[in-house]
Amino acid sequence: MAGIDYFVTSLINKIDRRNLFFHLNDPESYISLVGGSRPKKPPNSFSIFRKNVCNEARRHEVYNMRVVTKTAIILWNQAQRNEKDIYRRLSSLIH
């Protein structure tokens, strides 16, 4: 597991937090359809945050989902309450 920690730390240092906490996509982009007819379960606030971390990771050419997920967990746990509230409001809006 120590090998993945290097990549996680490296990605955390590359990501601009302003892109995660102040640049959110439109809510409709987080709603998925099953078979084109029935919506899936709406995402929670962390799922939306993780999707944004994934988009940022791709900008830095990081595609390993274990690295992305662990990075998202660390950044989410370090986030201030008001930063998380942005995602909580977006999640409730989607619901």
Phi, psi and omega per residue, in radians:
M1 nan -0.359 -3.114
A2 -1.115 -0.540 -3.140
G3 -1.116 -0.665 -3.132
I4 -1.237 -0.524 -3.124
D5 -1.067 -0.636 3.103
Y6 -1.067 -0.801 -3.122
F7 -1.188 -0.638 3.100
V8 -1.121 -0.844 3.120
T9 -1.057 -0.733 3.120
S10 -1.078 -0.755 3.140
L11 -1.181 -0.708 3.112
I12 -1.033 -0.705 3.141
N13 -1.222 -0.462 -3.129
K14 -1.454 -0.549 -3.033
I15 -1.286 2.360 3.053
D16 -1.563 1.955 -3.090
R17 -1.004 -0.501 3.129
R18 -1.075 -0.528 3.102
N19 -1.261 -0.403 -3.123
L20 -1.553 -0.622 -3.003
F21 -1.872 -0.127 -3.118
F22 -2.249 -0.132 -3.132
H23 -2.105 1.632 -3.113
L24 -1.925 2.491 3.107
N25 -1.347 2.979 3.121
D26 -1.151 2.552 -3.069
P27 -1.024 -0.566 -3.098
E28 -1.090 -0.451 -3.119
S29 -1.233 -0.227 -3.125
Y30 -1.698 -0.029 -3.136
I31 -1.687 2.124 3.139
S32 -1.787 2.661 3.092
L33 -1.986 2.466 3.061
V34 -1.724 2.080 3.121
G35 1.075 0.325 3.086
G36 1.299 0.108 -3.069
S37 -2.208 -0.765 -3.025
R38 -1.961 2.250 3.131
P39 -1.201 2.539 3.034
K40 -1.304 3.051 3.056
K41 -1.037 2.311 -3.130
P42 -1.098 2.554 -3.119
P43 -1.278 2.603 3.045
N44 -1.481 3.107 -3.053
S45 -1.091 -0.695 3.131
F46 -1.178 -0.662 3.131
S47 -1.073 -0.694 3.101
I48 -1.151 -0.758 3.110
F49 -1.066 -0.779 -3.135
R50 -1.069 -0.667 3.115
K51 -1.092 -0.708 3.098
N52 -1.179 -0.663 3.062
V53 -1.103 -0.711 3.113
C54 -1.064 -0.756 3.108
N55 -1.100 -0.721 3.092
E56 -1.135 -0.714 3.139
A57 -1.086 -0.706 3.112
R58 -1.089 -0.606 3.087
R59 -1.086 -0.485 3.134
H60 -1.778 0.266 3.083
E61 1.039 0.707 3.032
V62 -1.923 2.078 -3.053
Y63 -2.087 -0.036 -3.139
N64 -1.318 1.996 -3.062
M65 -1.198 -0.443 3.061
R66 -1.157 -0.716 3.111
V67 -1.160 -0.774 -3.119
V68 -1.084 -0.814 -3.107
T69 -1.131 -0.794 3.140
K70 -1.129 -0.668 3.082
T71 -1.085 -0.774 3.136
A72 -1.084 -0.713 3.136
I73 -1.101 -0.795 -3.127
I74 -1.120 -0.810 -3.130
L75 -1.141 -0.648 3.123
W76 -1.140 -0.748 3.139
N77 -1.193 -0.467 3.121
Q78 -1.511 -0.226 -3.058
A79 -1.211 2.574 3.060
Q80 -1.294 2.798 -3.133
R81 -1.023 -0.750 -3.123
N82 -1.173 -0.509 3.073
E83 -1.211 -0.722 3.117
K84 -1.198 -0.559 -3.132
D85 -1.060 -0.541 3.073
I86 -1.006 -0.809 -3.132
Y87 -1.276 -0.593 3.104
R88 -1.135 -0.722 3.101
R89 -1.140 -0.721 3.123
L90 -1.123 -0.705 3.112
S91 -1.102 -0.763 3.128
S92 -1.187 -0.582 3.083
L93 -1.121 -0.689 3.121
I94 -1.197 -0.676 3.136
H95 -1.084 nan nan
